[in-house]
Amino acid sequence: MDPYLLAKWLHILSSTVLFGTGIGTAFQMVWAMSSNDTRVIARVAGGVVLADWLFTTPAGLAQPATGLWLVWLTGYDLTEGWLLATYALYLLAFICWAPVVHLQIRIRDLAREAAQNGQELPQAARRAYAIWFALGWPAFAALTLVFWLMIAKPDLWF
C-alpha cells in the first residue's frame, strides 16, 4: 500500500474515533446525569471511563504520530502557520481532556458509593460534573477547528 494513503487513512480513522468517542461519551454522560439515578450515573460513567482508555487514548496518541508522518511524507514545513495552530489547538484539547478523565473516575466512584448506600448523588460529584462539562466545550471547539485547519490549510500570519 502507498505510505501516503496508509498514513492518511490512519490519520482520518483515528480522528474519527477521537472525535466520535468524545461526542458519544459526552452525550451519554450528560444523559445519565440528567436522570439523577445514581445507578445509571455509575454505570454510564464507568462505560465512559472505559471508552476513554479503549478508544480515546489510542486515537489521541495516533493523531500526532500519523500527523507528523503525513507532514514528512508531503514535505510540509513543520512550522507552517496552519500546522502551528493545529499543534496549539490539539494541546488545548489535551489540556482539557487530561483532567476530564480524573473527573469521570471521580463521578463514577461517587455515584457507585451513593448507589450502594441508597443515597443521592453527592454535591462533590455534581461539582466534578460541572467542571467536566465546562472543560468539554473548549476541547470540542479546538478539535473542530483542527478539522477545519486540516482541510483548508490556510495561509496564517505566523
DSSP file (Angstrom, degrees, kcal/mol; ACC not computed):
  #  RESIDUE AA STRUCTURE BP1 BP2  ACC     N-H-->O    O-->H-N    N-H-->O    O-->H-N    TCO  KAPPA ALPHA  PHI   PSI    X-CA   Y-CA   Z-CA
    1    1 A M              0   0    0      0, 0.0     3,-0.0     0, 0.0     5,-0.0   0.000 360.0 360.0 360.0 145.2    0.0    0.0    0.0
    2    2 A D     >  -     0   0    0      1,-0.1     4,-2.3     4,-0.0     5,-0.2  -0.445 360.0-136.1 -61.5 126.7    1.1    3.5   -0.7
    3    3 A P  H  > S+     0   0    0      0, 0.0     4,-2.8     0, 0.0     5,-0.2   0.863 103.0  53.3 -57.2 -37.5    2.6    5.0    2.5
    4    4 A Y  H  > S+     0   0    0      2,-0.2     4,-2.8     1,-0.2     5,-0.2   0.941 110.3  46.0 -63.8 -46.6    0.8    8.3    2.0
    5    5 A L  H  > S+     0   0    0      2,-0.2     4,-2.6     1,-0.2    -1,-0.2   0.881 113.7  49.9 -64.6 -37.1   -2.6    6.6    1.6
    6    6 A L  H  X S+     0   0    0     -4,-2.3     4,-2.6     2,-0.2     5,-0.2   0.942 113.2  45.5 -64.7 -47.6   -1.9    4.4    4.7
    7    7 A A  H  X S+     0   0    0     -4,-2.8     4,-2.3     2,-0.2    -2,-0.2   0.915 114.9  47.9 -61.8 -43.6   -0.9    7.4    6.8
    8    8 A K  H  X S+     0   0    0     -4,-2.8     4,-2.7    -5,-0.2     5,-0.2   0.922 112.3  49.0 -64.4 -44.4   -3.9    9.5    5.6
    9    9 A W  H  X S+     0   0    0     -4,-2.6     4,-2.9    -5,-0.2     5,-0.2   0.932 113.3  46.5 -61.7 -46.0   -6.3    6.6    6.3
   10   10 A L  H  X S+     0   0    0     -4,-2.6     4,-2.6     2,-0.2    -1,-0.2   0.879 113.3  50.3 -63.2 -37.8   -4.9    6.0    9.8
   11   11 A H  H  X S+     0   0    0     -4,-2.3     4,-2.0    -5,-0.2    -2,-0.2   0.926 114.2  42.9 -67.4 -44.8   -5.0    9.8   10.5
   12   12 A I  H  X S+     0   0    0     -4,-2.7     4,-2.2     2,-0.2    -2,-0.2   0.914 115.1  50.4 -68.0 -42.4   -8.6   10.1    9.4
   13   13 A L  H  X S+     0   0    0     -4,-2.9     4,-2.4    -5,-0.2    -2,-0.2   0.939 112.6  45.6 -61.2 -47.4   -9.6    6.9   11.1
   14   14 A S  H  X S+     0   0    0     -4,-2.6     4,-2.6     1,-0.2    -1,-0.2   0.861 111.9  51.8 -67.8 -33.8   -8.0    8.0   14.4
   15   15 A S  H  X S+     0   0    0     -4,-2.0     4,-2.7    -5,-0.2     5,-0.3   0.886 110.2  49.8 -67.7 -36.5   -9.5   11.5   14.2
   16   16 A T  H  X S+     0   0    0     -4,-2.2     4,-2.8     2,-0.2     5,-0.3   0.919 112.9  45.8 -66.3 -43.9  -12.9   10.0   13.6
   17   17 A V  H  X S+     0   0    0     -4,-2.4     4,-2.6     2,-0.2     5,-0.3   0.926 115.0  48.2 -64.4 -44.4  -12.5    7.7   16.6
   18   18 A L  H  X S+     0   0    0     -4,-2.6     4,-1.8     2,-0.2    -2,-0.2   0.952 119.4  36.8 -60.6 -52.2  -11.2   10.5   18.8
   19   19 A F  H  X S+     0   0    0     -4,-2.7     4,-2.5     2,-0.2     5,-0.2   0.920 119.2  48.9 -69.4 -44.9  -14.0   13.0   17.9
   20   20 A G  H  X S+     0   0    0     -4,-2.8     4,-2.8    -5,-0.3     5,-0.2   0.907 112.2  47.2 -64.6 -42.7  -16.7   10.4   17.7
   21   21 A T  H  X S+     0   0    0     -4,-2.6     4,-2.9    -5,-0.3     5,-0.3   0.907 111.9  52.6 -64.9 -40.1  -15.9    8.8   21.1
   22   22 A G  H  X S+     0   0    0     -4,-1.8     4,-1.9    -5,-0.3    -2,-0.2   0.936 114.1  40.7 -60.4 -47.6  -15.7   12.3   22.6
   23   23 A I  H  X S+     0   0    0     -4,-2.5     4,-2.5     2,-0.2    -2,-0.2   0.925 117.2  49.5 -67.1 -44.1  -19.1   13.3   21.4
   24   24 A G  H  X S+     0   0    0     -4,-2.8     4,-2.2    -5,-0.2    -2,-0.2   0.922 113.8  43.1 -63.7 -45.3  -20.7   10.0   22.1
   25   25 A T  H  X S+     0   0    0     -4,-2.9     4,-2.5    -5,-0.2    -1,-0.2   0.865 112.6  54.0 -71.2 -33.7  -19.4    9.7   25.7
   26   26 A A  H  X S+     0   0    0     -4,-1.9     4,-2.6    -5,-0.3     5,-0.2   0.941 109.6  48.1 -62.8 -45.8  -20.2   13.3   26.4
   27   27 A F  H  X S+     0   0    0     -4,-2.5     4,-2.6     1,-0.2    -2,-0.2   0.930 112.5  48.7 -59.3 -45.6  -23.8   12.7   25.3
   28   28 A Q  H  X S+     0   0    0     -4,-2.2     4,-2.7     2,-0.2    -1,-0.2   0.899 111.9  48.5 -63.3 -40.9  -24.1    9.6   27.4
   29   29 A M  H  X S+     0   0    0     -4,-2.5     4,-2.8     2,-0.2     5,-0.2   0.930 113.0  46.9 -66.3 -44.6  -22.6   11.4   30.5
   30   30 A V  H  X S+     0   0    0     -4,-2.6     4,-1.9     1,-0.2    -2,-0.2   0.930 114.0  49.0 -61.5 -44.4  -25.0   14.3   30.1
   31   31 A W  H  X S+     0   0    0     -4,-2.6     4,-0.6    -5,-0.2    -2,-0.2   0.923 113.0  46.7 -61.3 -45.9  -27.9   12.0   29.6
   32   32 A A  H >X>S+     0   0    0     -4,-2.7     3,-1.2     1,-0.2     4,-0.6   0.924 110.7  51.5 -64.2 -44.5  -27.0    9.9   32.6
   33   33 A M  H ><5S+     0   0    0     -4,-2.8     3,-0.9     1,-0.3    -1,-0.2   0.848 104.1  58.2 -63.0 -32.8  -26.5   12.9   34.9
   34   34 A S  H 3<5S+     0   0    0     -4,-1.9    -1,-0.3     1,-0.2    -2,-0.2   0.694  96.3  64.9 -70.9 -15.9  -29.9   14.3   33.9
   35   35 A S  H <<5S-     0   0    0     -3,-1.2    -1,-0.2    -4,-0.6    -2,-0.2   0.777  88.1-150.1 -74.7 -25.9  -31.5   11.1   35.2
   36   36 A N  T <<5 +     0   0    0     -3,-0.9     2,-0.7    -4,-0.6    85,-0.2   0.648  53.4 132.6  60.4  16.1  -30.4   11.8   38.8
   37   37 A D     >< -     0   0    0     -5,-0.5     4,-2.8     1,-0.2     3,-0.2  -0.873  49.3-156.3 -99.6 112.5  -30.3    8.0   39.2
   38   38 A T  H  > S+     0   0    0     -2,-0.7     4,-2.6     1,-0.2    77,-0.2   0.829  92.9  54.5 -60.9 -32.6  -27.0    7.1   40.9
   39   39 A R  H  > S+     0   0    0      2,-0.2     4,-2.2     1,-0.2    -1,-0.2   0.921 111.7  44.1 -65.9 -42.9  -27.1    3.6   39.5
   40   40 A V  H  > S+     0   0    0     -3,-0.2     4,-2.9     2,-0.2     5,-0.3   0.930 114.6  49.4 -65.6 -45.8  -27.5    4.9   35.9
   41   41 A I  H  X S+     0   0    0     -4,-2.8     4,-2.8    -9,-0.2     5,-0.3   0.920 112.1  48.0 -61.2 -44.8  -24.8    7.5   36.5
   42   42 A A  H  X S+     0   0    0     -4,-2.6     4,-1.9    -5,-0.2    -1,-0.2   0.922 114.8  45.6 -62.8 -44.4  -22.4    5.0   38.0
   43   43 A R  H  X S+     0   0    0     -4,-2.2     4,-1.8    -5,-0.2    -2,-0.2   0.934 117.2  42.7 -66.4 -47.1  -22.9    2.5   35.1
   44   44 A V  H  X S+     0   0    0     -4,-2.9     4,-2.5     2,-0.2    -2,-0.2   0.923 113.2  51.7 -68.3 -43.9  -22.6    5.1   32.3
   45   45 A A  H  X S+     0   0    0     -4,-2.8     4,-2.4    -5,-0.3    -1,-0.2   0.883 108.2  53.6 -60.8 -36.7  -19.7    6.9   33.9
   46   46 A G  H  X S+     0   0    0     -4,-1.9     4,-2.2    -5,-0.3    -1,-0.2   0.909 109.7  47.4 -61.9 -41.7  -17.9    3.5   34.2
   47   47 A G  H  X S+     0   0    0     -4,-1.8     4,-2.6     2,-0.2    -2,-0.2   0.864 110.3  52.4 -66.0 -37.0  -18.5    3.0   30.4
   48   48 A V  H  X S+     0   0    0     -4,-2.5     4,-2.0     2,-0.2    -2,-0.2   0.909 109.6  48.7 -65.7 -42.9  -17.3    6.5   29.7
   49   49 A V  H  X S+     0   0    0     -4,-2.4     4,-1.7     2,-0.2    -2,-0.2   0.927 112.9  48.1 -62.4 -44.8  -14.1    5.8   31.6
   50   50 A L  H  X S+     0   0    0     -4,-2.2     4,-2.7     1,-0.2     5,-0.3   0.917 109.4  52.7 -62.4 -44.0  -13.6    2.5   29.8
   51   51 A A  H  X>S+     0   0    0     -4,-2.6     4,-2.8     1,-0.2     5,-1.5   0.874 105.9  54.9 -60.9 -37.5  -14.2    4.1   26.4
   52   52 A D  I  <>S+     0   0    0     -4,-2.0     5,-2.9     3,-0.2    -1,-0.2   0.912 112.8  41.9 -62.4 -41.0  -11.6    6.7   27.1
   53   53 A W  I  <5S+     0   0    0     -4,-1.7    -2,-0.2     3,-0.2    -1,-0.2   0.889 121.9  39.6 -73.4 -38.3   -9.0    4.0   27.8
   54   54 A L  I  <5S+     0   0    0     -4,-2.7    -2,-0.2    -5,-0.2    -3,-0.2   0.845 136.2   6.6 -80.4 -34.3  -10.0    1.8   24.9
   55   55 A F  I  X5S+     0   0    0     -4,-2.8     4,-2.2    -5,-0.3     5,-0.2   0.801 124.2  48.7-117.5 -52.7  -10.7    4.4   22.2
   56   56 A T  I  ><S+     0   0    0     -5,-1.5     4,-3.0     1,-0.2     5,-0.2   0.931 110.8  49.4 -65.0 -47.3   -9.8    8.0   23.1
   57   57 A T  H  ><S+     0   0    0     -5,-2.9     4,-1.8    -6,-0.2     5,-0.2   0.946 114.5  42.4 -61.8 -51.0   -6.3    7.3   24.4
   58   58 A P  H  > S+     0   0    0      0, 0.0     4,-2.3     0, 0.0    -1,-0.2   0.920 118.0  47.0 -62.3 -40.5   -5.0    5.2   21.5
   59   59 A A  H  X S+     0   0    0     -4,-2.2     4,-1.9     1,-0.2    -2,-0.2   0.896 110.3  53.4 -66.7 -38.3   -6.7    7.6   18.9
   60   60 A G  H  < S+     0   0    0     -4,-3.0    -1,-0.2    -5,-0.2    -3,-0.2   0.829 112.4  44.3 -65.4 -31.9   -5.2   10.6   20.8
   61   61 A L  H  X S+     0   0    0     -4,-1.8     4,-1.2    -5,-0.2    -1,-0.2   0.838 111.3  53.8 -78.3 -34.9   -1.8    9.1   20.6
   62   62 A A  H  X S+     0   0    0     -4,-2.3     4,-3.2    -5,-0.2     5,-0.4   0.834  97.1  68.5 -68.3 -32.1   -2.2    8.0   16.9
   63   63 A Q  H  X S+     0   0    0     -4,-1.9     4,-2.5     1,-0.2     5,-0.2   0.948 104.2  36.9 -57.7 -56.5   -3.2   11.6   15.9
   64   64 A P  H  > S+     0   0    0      0, 0.0     4,-2.6     0, 0.0     5,-0.2   0.885 118.2  52.8 -65.5 -34.3    0.2   13.3   16.4
   65   65 A A  H  X S+     0   0    0     -4,-1.2     4,-1.8     2,-0.2    -2,-0.2   0.957 115.7  37.9 -64.8 -49.3    2.1   10.3   15.2
   66   66 A T  H  X S+     0   0    0     -4,-3.2     4,-2.3     2,-0.2    -1,-0.2   0.837 114.9  56.2 -71.8 -31.0    0.2   10.0   11.9
   67   67 A G  H  X S+     0   0    0     -4,-2.5     4,-2.4    -5,-0.4    -2,-0.2   0.934 109.2  44.7 -64.5 -45.7    0.0   13.7   11.5
   68   68 A L  H  X S+     0   0    0     -4,-2.6     4,-2.4     2,-0.2    -2,-0.2   0.869 111.1  54.8 -65.9 -35.8    3.8   14.0   11.7
   69   69 A W  H  X S+     0   0    0     -4,-1.8     4,-2.6    -5,-0.2    -1,-0.2   0.915 109.3  47.7 -61.4 -43.3    4.1   11.1    9.3
   70   70 A L  H  X S+     0   0    0     -4,-2.3     4,-2.5     2,-0.2     6,-0.3   0.904 109.8  52.1 -65.1 -41.8    1.9   12.9    6.8
   71   71 A V  H  X>S+     0   0    0     -4,-2.4     4,-1.5     1,-0.2     5,-1.1   0.931 112.6  46.0 -59.2 -45.2    3.8   16.2    7.2
   72   72 A W  H  <5S+     0   0    0     -4,-2.4    -2,-0.2     1,-0.2    -1,-0.2   0.919 113.9  48.1 -64.0 -44.5    7.0   14.3    6.5
   73   73 A L  H  <5S+     0   0    0     -4,-2.6    -1,-0.2     1,-0.2    -2,-0.2   0.851 116.7  42.0 -66.5 -34.7    5.5   12.4    3.5
   74   74 A T  H  <5S-     0   0    0     -4,-2.5    -1,-0.2    -5,-0.2    -2,-0.2   0.639 106.4-123.7 -90.2 -14.5    4.0   15.5    1.9
   75   75 A G  T  <5 +     0   0    0     -4,-1.5    -3,-0.2    -5,-0.2    -4,-0.1   0.625  51.8 158.1  83.8  12.4    7.1   17.8    2.6
   76   76 A Y      < -     0   0    0     -5,-1.1     2,-0.4    -6,-0.3    -1,-0.2  -0.364  48.8-108.6 -65.3 151.1    5.2   20.5    4.5
   77   77 A D    >   -     0   0    0      1,-0.1     3,-2.0     2,-0.0     6,-0.2  -0.688  20.3-133.8 -78.1 131.1    7.4   22.6    6.8
   78   78 A L  T 3  S+     0   0    0     -2,-0.4    -1,-0.1     1,-0.3    -2,-0.1   0.680 104.0  56.3 -59.6 -17.1    6.7   21.7   10.4
   79   79 A T  T 3  S+     0   0    0      4,-0.1    -1,-0.3     5,-0.0     2,-0.0   0.185  72.4 134.2-104.9  16.9    6.4   25.5   11.2
   80   80 A E    X>  -     0   0    0     -3,-2.0     4,-2.6     1,-0.1     3,-0.5  -0.401  66.2-117.2 -62.5 145.4    3.7   26.4    8.7
   81   81 A G  H 3> S+     0   0    0     75,-0.3     4,-2.6     1,-0.3     5,-0.2   0.880 112.5  50.4 -54.6 -46.0    1.1   28.6   10.3
   82   82 A W  H 3> S+     0   0    0     72,-0.4     4,-1.7     1,-0.2    -1,-0.3   0.839 112.4  48.6 -66.3 -30.5   -1.8   26.2    9.9
   83   83 A L  H <> S+     0   0    0     -3,-0.5     4,-2.7     2,-0.2    -2,-0.2   0.901 109.9  50.9 -73.6 -40.6    0.3   23.4   11.5
   84   84 A L  H  X S+     0   0    0     -4,-2.6     4,-2.2     1,-0.2    -2,-0.2   0.913 111.2  48.9 -60.9 -41.4    1.4   25.6   14.4
   85   85 A A  H  X S+     0   0    0     -4,-2.6     4,-2.5    -5,-0.2    -1,-0.2   0.898 110.3  52.0 -63.7 -39.7   -2.2   26.5   15.0
   86   86 A T  H  X S+     0   0    0     -4,-1.7     4,-2.7    -5,-0.2     5,-0.2   0.925 108.3  50.2 -62.4 -45.3   -3.1   22.8   14.9
   87   87 A Y  H  X S+     0   0    0     -4,-2.7     4,-2.3     1,-0.2    -2,-0.2   0.931 112.5  47.5 -58.3 -45.6   -0.4   21.9   17.4
   88   88 A A  H  X S+     0   0    0     -4,-2.2     4,-2.3     1,-0.2    -2,-0.2   0.911 113.7  46.5 -64.6 -43.1   -1.7   24.6   19.8
   89   89 A L  H  X S+     0   0    0     -4,-2.5     4,-2.5     2,-0.2    -1,-0.2   0.888 112.0  50.6 -67.8 -38.6   -5.3   23.6   19.4
   90   90 A Y  H  X S+     0   0    0     -4,-2.7     4,-2.3     2,-0.2    -1,-0.2   0.900 110.4  50.2 -65.2 -40.0   -4.5   19.9   19.9
   91   91 A L  H  X S+     0   0    0     -4,-2.3     4,-2.8    -5,-0.2    -2,-0.2   0.908 109.1  51.8 -63.0 -42.2   -2.6   20.8   23.0
   92   92 A L  H  X S+     0   0    0     -4,-2.3     4,-1.9     2,-0.2    -2,-0.2   0.928 109.5  49.7 -59.3 -45.5   -5.5   22.8   24.3
   93   93 A A  H  X S+     0   0    0     -4,-2.5     4,-2.3     1,-0.2    -2,-0.2   0.911 112.4  47.6 -60.5 -42.1   -7.8   19.8   23.7
   94   94 A F  H  X S+     0   0    0     -4,-2.3     4,-2.8     2,-0.2    -2,-0.2   0.909 108.2  54.4 -65.3 -42.0   -5.4   17.5   25.6
   95   95 A I  H  < S+     0   0    0     -4,-2.8    -1,-0.2     1,-0.2    -2,-0.2   0.848 113.8  42.9 -61.6 -33.6   -5.1   20.0   28.5
   96   96 A C  H  X S+     0   0    0     -4,-1.9     4,-1.0    -5,-0.2    -1,-0.2   0.868 114.9  49.8 -76.6 -37.8   -8.9   19.9   28.8
   97   97 A W  H  X S+     0   0    0     -4,-2.3     4,-1.8    -5,-0.2    -2,-0.2   0.884  97.9  66.0 -72.1 -39.2   -9.1   16.1   28.4
   98   98 A A  H  X S+     0   0    0     -4,-2.8     4,-1.0     1,-0.3     3,-0.3   0.910 107.5  38.9 -54.6 -49.9   -6.5   15.1   30.9
   99   99 A P  H  > S+     0   0    0      0, 0.0     4,-2.5     0, 0.0    -1,-0.3   0.806 107.7  66.3 -71.1 -24.7   -8.4   16.4   34.0
  100  100 A V  H  X S+     0   0    0     -4,-1.0     4,-2.7     1,-0.2    -2,-0.2   0.888  96.6  55.1 -60.7 -39.0  -11.7   15.2   32.4
  101  101 A V  H  X S+     0   0    0     -4,-1.8     4,-1.9    -3,-0.3    -1,-0.2   0.935 109.8  45.8 -59.8 -46.4  -10.5   11.6   32.8
  102  102 A H  H  X S+     0   0    0     -4,-1.0     4,-2.3     1,-0.2    -2,-0.2   0.911 112.3  51.4 -62.8 -41.9   -9.9   12.1   36.5
  103  103 A L  H  X S+     0   0    0     -4,-2.5     4,-2.8     1,-0.2    -2,-0.2   0.888 108.0  51.9 -64.2 -39.3  -13.3   13.8   36.9
  104  104 A Q  H  X S+     0   0    0     -4,-2.7     4,-2.6     2,-0.2    -1,-0.2   0.904 110.1  48.8 -63.3 -41.3  -15.1   10.9   35.2
  105  105 A I  H  X S+     0   0    0     -4,-1.9     4,-2.7    -5,-0.2    -2,-0.2   0.912 112.1  49.2 -64.1 -42.3  -13.5    8.4   37.5
  106  106 A R  H  X S+     0   0    0     -4,-2.3     4,-2.8     2,-0.2     5,-0.3   0.930 111.8  47.9 -63.2 -46.2  -14.4   10.6   40.5
  107  107 A I  H  X S+     0   0    0     -4,-2.8     4,-2.6     1,-0.2     5,-0.2   0.934 113.0  49.4 -60.1 -46.1  -18.0   10.9   39.3
  108  108 A R  H  X S+     0   0    0     -4,-2.6     4,-2.5     1,-0.2    -2,-0.2   0.938 113.7  45.2 -57.0 -49.5  -18.2    7.1   38.7
  109  109 A D  H  X S+     0   0    0     -4,-2.7     4,-2.3     1,-0.2    -2,-0.2   0.905 114.6  46.9 -66.2 -42.6  -16.8    6.3   42.1
  110  110 A L  H  X S+     0   0    0     -4,-2.8     4,-2.3     1,-0.2    -1,-0.2   0.886 113.6  49.0 -66.6 -38.0  -19.0    8.8   44.0
  111  111 A A  H  X S+     0   0    0     -4,-2.6     4,-2.7    -5,-0.3   -69,-0.2   0.900 110.5  51.0 -68.3 -40.1  -22.1    7.6   42.1
  112  112 A R  H  X S+     0   0    0     -4,-2.5     4,-2.6    -5,-0.2    -2,-0.2   0.937 111.8  47.1 -60.0 -47.4  -21.2    3.9   42.9
  113  113 A E  H  X S+     0   0    0     -4,-2.3     4,-1.7     1,-0.2    -2,-0.2   0.920 113.3  47.9 -62.0 -44.2  -20.9    4.7   46.5
  114  114 A A  H  <>S+     0   0    0     -4,-2.3     5,-2.9     1,-0.2     4,-0.4   0.908 112.4  49.5 -63.6 -41.6  -24.1    6.6   46.6
  115  115 A A  H ><5S+     0   0    0     -4,-2.7     3,-1.0   -77,-0.2    -2,-0.2   0.916 110.3  50.2 -64.0 -43.0  -26.0    3.9   44.8
  116  116 A Q  H 3<5S+     0   0    0     -4,-2.6    -1,-0.2     1,-0.2    -2,-0.2   0.826 116.0  42.7 -64.3 -31.3  -24.6    1.2   47.1
  117  117 A N  T 3<5S-     0   0    0     -4,-1.7    -1,-0.2    -5,-0.2    -2,-0.2   0.367 111.4-117.9 -97.7   4.5  -25.7    3.2   50.2
  118  118 A G  T < 5 +     0   0    0     -3,-1.0     2,-0.2    -4,-0.4    -3,-0.2   0.818  69.8 134.7  65.2  30.7  -29.1    4.2   48.7
  119  119 A Q      < -     0   0    0     -5,-2.9    -1,-0.2    -6,-0.2   -81,-0.2  -0.616  59.3 -99.1-107.6 167.5  -28.1    7.9   48.8
  120  120 A E        -     0   0    0     -2,-0.2    -1,-0.1     1,-0.1   -83,-0.1  -0.377  56.1 -78.8 -76.1 163.2  -28.5   10.8   46.4
  121  121 A L        -     0   0    0    -85,-0.2    -1,-0.1    -2,-0.1   -10,-0.1  -0.467  57.0-118.0 -62.9 127.4  -25.6   11.8   44.3
  122  122 A P    >>  -     0   0    0      0, 0.0     4,-1.5     0, 0.0     3,-0.9  -0.255  15.3-115.0 -69.6 156.9  -23.3   13.9   46.4
  123  123 A Q  H 3> S+     0   0    0      1,-0.3     4,-2.8     2,-0.2     5,-0.2   0.815 114.2  65.2 -59.4 -31.4  -22.5   17.6   45.7
  124  124 A A  H 3> S+     0   0    0      1,-0.2     4,-2.2     2,-0.2    -1,-0.3   0.879 102.6  48.0 -60.7 -36.8  -18.9   16.7   45.1
  125  125 A A  H <> S+     0   0    0     -3,-0.9     4,-2.3     2,-0.2    -1,-0.2   0.887 110.9  50.3 -70.5 -38.6  -20.0   14.6   42.1
  126  126 A R  H  X S+     0   0    0     -4,-1.5     4,-2.2     2,-0.2    -2,-0.2   0.885 111.3  48.6 -66.8 -38.0  -22.2   17.4   40.8
  127  127 A R  H  X S+     0   0    0     -4,-2.8     4,-2.1     2,-0.2    -2,-0.2   0.921 111.1  50.1 -65.8 -43.2  -19.2   19.9   41.1
  128  128 A A  H  X S+     0   0    0     -4,-2.2     4,-2.6    -5,-0.2    -2,-0.2   0.900 110.8  50.3 -61.0 -40.1  -17.0   17.4   39.3
  129  129 A Y  H  X S+     0   0    0     -4,-2.3     4,-3.1     2,-0.2    -1,-0.2   0.899 107.1  53.5 -65.5 -40.7  -19.6   17.1   36.6
  130  130 A A  H  X S+     0   0    0     -4,-2.2     4,-2.2     2,-0.2    -1,-0.2   0.909 112.6  43.8 -61.8 -41.5  -19.9   20.9   36.2
  131  131 A I  H  X S+     0   0    0     -4,-2.1     4,-2.5     2,-0.2    -2,-0.2   0.923 113.4  52.0 -68.0 -44.0  -16.1   21.2   35.7
  132  132 A W  H  X S+     0   0    0     -4,-2.6     4,-1.2     1,-0.2    -2,-0.2   0.924 111.5  47.2 -54.6 -48.0  -16.2   18.2   33.3
  133  133 A F  H  X S+     0   0    0     -4,-3.1     4,-0.9     1,-0.2     3,-0.3   0.912 111.8  49.9 -62.9 -44.5  -18.9   19.8   31.3
  134  134 A A  H >< S+     0   0    0     -4,-2.2     3,-0.5     1,-0.2    -1,-0.2   0.881 109.5  51.2 -64.7 -38.3  -17.1   23.2   31.2
  135  135 A L  H 3X S+     0   0    0     -4,-2.5     4,-1.3     1,-0.2    -1,-0.2   0.751  99.8  66.3 -71.1 -23.3  -13.9   21.6   30.0
  136  136 A G  H 3X S+     0   0    0     -4,-1.2     4,-2.6    -3,-0.3    -1,-0.2   0.845  92.5  60.4 -66.8 -33.6  -15.6   19.7   27.2
  137  137 A W  H <X S+     0   0    0     -4,-0.9     4,-2.7    -3,-0.5     5,-0.2   0.939 105.5  42.9 -67.1 -49.1  -16.5   22.9   25.3
  138  138 A P  H  > S+     0   0    0      0, 0.0     4,-2.6     0, 0.0    -1,-0.2   0.881 115.5  51.3 -64.9 -33.5  -13.0   24.2   24.6
  139  139 A A  H  X S+     0   0    0     -4,-1.3     4,-2.4     2,-0.2     5,-0.2   0.931 111.9  46.7 -65.5 -44.3  -11.8   20.7   23.7
  140  140 A F  H  X S+     0   0    0     -4,-2.6     4,-2.2     2,-0.2    -1,-0.2   0.932 114.5  46.7 -61.2 -47.5  -14.7   20.3   21.3
  141  141 A A  H  X S+     0   0    0     -4,-2.7     4,-2.4     1,-0.2    -2,-0.2   0.908 111.6  51.8 -62.5 -42.1  -14.1   23.7   19.7
  142  142 A A  H  X S+     0   0    0     -4,-2.6     4,-2.0    -5,-0.2    -2,-0.2   0.932 111.8  45.0 -61.7 -46.7  -10.4   23.1   19.5
  143  143 A L  H  X S+     0   0    0     -4,-2.4     4,-2.1     2,-0.2    -1,-0.2   0.853 110.7  54.5 -68.7 -33.0  -10.8   19.7   17.7
  144  144 A T  H  X S+     0   0    0     -4,-2.2     4,-1.8    -5,-0.2    -1,-0.2   0.920 109.8  47.2 -63.8 -42.9  -13.5   21.2   15.4
  145  145 A L  H  X S+     0   0    0     -4,-2.4     4,-2.7     2,-0.2    -2,-0.2   0.858 107.3  57.0 -66.2 -34.9  -11.0   23.9   14.4
  146  146 A V  H  X S+     0   0    0     -4,-2.0     4,-2.5     2,-0.2    -1,-0.2   0.926 105.0  51.9 -61.3 -43.7   -8.3   21.3   13.9
  147  147 A F  H  X S+     0   0    0     -4,-2.1     4,-1.6     1,-0.2    -2,-0.2   0.936 110.7  48.0 -56.6 -46.1  -10.6   19.6   11.4
  148  148 A W  H  X S+     0   0    0     -4,-1.8     4,-3.3     1,-0.2     5,-0.4   0.925 111.3  49.9 -61.8 -45.0  -11.0   22.9    9.5
  149  149 A L  H  X S+     0   0    0     -4,-2.7     4,-2.1     1,-0.2    -1,-0.2   0.885 108.1  53.6 -61.6 -39.1   -7.3   23.6    9.5
  150  150 A M  H  < S+     0   0    0     -4,-2.5    -1,-0.2    -5,-0.2    -2,-0.2   0.858 117.7  36.8 -64.2 -34.6   -6.6   20.1    8.2
  151  151 A I  H  < S+     0   0    0     -4,-1.6    -2,-0.2    -5,-0.2    -1,-0.2   0.925 126.0  34.5 -83.0 -48.7   -9.0   20.6    5.3
  152  152 A A  H  < S-     0   0    0     -4,-3.3    -3,-0.2    -5,-0.2    -2,-0.2   0.832  74.8-165.4 -80.3 -33.9   -8.4   24.3    4.5
  153  153 A K     <  -     0   0    0     -4,-2.1    -4,-0.1    -5,-0.4    -3,-0.1   0.931  25.2-164.2  43.9  56.7   -4.7   24.6    5.2
  154  154 A P        -     0   0    0      0, 0.0     2,-0.8     0, 0.0   -72,-0.4  -0.260  25.5-106.3 -72.2 155.8   -5.0   28.4    5.2
  155  155 A D        -     0   0    0    -74,-0.1     2,-0.3   -73,-0.1   -75,-0.0  -0.737  45.6-168.0 -76.9 113.8   -2.1   30.8    5.0
  156  156 A L        -     0   0    0     -2,-0.8   -75,-0.3     1,-0.1   -74,-0.1  -0.695  30.8-113.4-105.2 160.8   -1.8   32.2    8.5
  157  157 A W              0   0    0     -2,-0.3    -1,-0.1     1,-0.2    -2,-0.0   0.515 360.0 360.0 -73.4  -7.1    0.2   35.1    9.6
  158  158 A F              0   0    0      0, 0.0    -1,-0.2     0, 0.0    -3,-0.0   0.401 360.0 360.0-119.9 360.0    2.7   33.2   11.8
